[in-house]
Amino acid sequence: MADDKSIQSFITVPAEKIAAICQFLFEDERLYFDYLACITAIDNGPGLATMELIYNLNSIPYGHSLMLKIIFPRNIADQPLPSVSTVSHIWRTADWHEREAFDLMGIHFENHPDLRRILLPEDWEGHPLRRDYSEQEKYHGITVRYEK
């Protein structure tokens, strides 16, 4: 069993402030979070109607880490995708992480330089890691859904 010292601390920040906060954490010489290790997307489902993004930041020179969390409204069918600002202009690694979250979870990243699918074909229907995802029966004549 893990003790409390092994649990990663996090800060919940407003979704609309994520880019400005990340810019500050990167530029402030006292903090210098120079490495974005990961962005994780979470779909809390239609019941809670929210999604989350978790940003794992590290400062390699200072040896400290920080987790940021944003919670934002989830869209329902036929509504625009949920949208947050990109941080790819701060950390180049965000490019791939944001594209993955877009592809699999349907989160749009405003001002992303190349927001397109990264794992699935461009014409794939839906976002397969969403809780309400219903896989298509066929894709270009290939059966992709098997009944058990």
PyMOL commands that set and color helices and strands:
alter all, ss='L'
color gray80, all
select helices_A, chain A and resi 4-6+15-27+45-48+94-105
alter helices_A, ss='H'
color red, helices_A
select strands_A, chain A and resi 10-12+35-43+50-59+64-73+83-85+108-110+138-139+142-143
alter strands_A, ss='S'
color yellow, strands_A
deselect
rebuild
show_as cartoon
